Amino acid sequence: MIALFDIDIQGAKKIHAIFPETNFIFVCPPSISELHSRLLKRNTDKPEVIAKRVENATGEIAECIELWHMFKHRILNKDLERSSQEFMGIIEALYEEELGLKKE
């Protein structure tokens, strides 16, 4: 069975502690400045909320690098279409691996 969860690093670490065989996919922005720009363009959060989200993202990206053994799959979200295809490719490969199938 493959279940998908959208969780932060703290949640991923808790799951990994119980189920170390779990596969995690870390999706990160192309840069912190690009993340900041995207959040500003959305115009949904106050500046202090955006600043906190950028600060949190900076720490999570650094933590993801430290936890390389846990986050075996990483997607650089520079282009939404390409990132979506890459995500689906990872999911399909994991599904085939789970079922013991080989893609021909």
N, C-alpha and C positions, 0 to 999 in steps of 0.2 A: 504494500500500500504506500502511496505517496501522498502526503498531506502538505499543503502549502500554508505557511504562516508569514505574516508581515510583522516582524518583531524587531526590537532594537537589540543592540549588542548585549545588554544585560540579560534580556530574555533568552537570547541565543546561548549565552554562557550557562544559564540554568538548565536549558534543554540538553546541551552538550554534556554537562556533568552527569545527567541521568542516562542519556542515549548518545554515547560518544561516536557511534557510527552514522549519526545524522549528517546529512549534507546541507551546507549553508551556502547561500549565494549573497554576496555583498554587492550592492549596487551603489556606486559612488559617482559624484559629479566630476566633470573634467577638471575642475579647479574650485577652490574656495571662492574666488572672485566670481566665477560663473554661477555658483550656487547662490551667492548673495544677489547677483543680478536677476536670476530667475525668480527668487523670492520677492524682490522688489517689483518686478513686472506683474506678478500675480495680484498685487495690491490687496491682499487679504489680511495681512498682519501689520501690527504697529511696528515702528522701527526697533523698539526694544525687544519685541518678540523675535524679529528677524535676526537681531544681533545674538540673541540666546541660541536660536536654531543653528546659526553659523558656528558659534562657539562649540555647541554640542557636536556638530558634524565634524569639526576639526579634530576633536578628541576621539570620535568614533572611527574616523579614517586611520588615525595613528594606532588605535587599538586593533583595528582589523589587520594592519601590517604586523603587529606583534603576535597576533593570533593566527598566523599563516597556516598552522596545522589544522585549525578549525574551519577557516574560510577558504576552502579549496577552489571555490568558484567566485570570480570577481568580474563584475561588468562595469565598464566605464561608460556612464550614461551621457555620451556626447551627442548622439543622434537617437531620438526616440525609436524610430523604425528599426534601425540596426540593433539597438539595445534590446528591443522586444524580440527580434529574431534570435539574438544570441541567448536570451533568457529561455525562449521556447526550445532552442537546440539543447541547452543544458537539461531542461526538464525531460525532453524526449530521450536523451541519452541515459539519464538516471532511471527512467521508466523501463527502458529496454534492459538495462543492467539488472534492475529489480526482478524483471520477468525472466531473465536469463536468455534474452533474445539478442541477436546480432543484426545490425543494420546492413542490408546488402545493397 
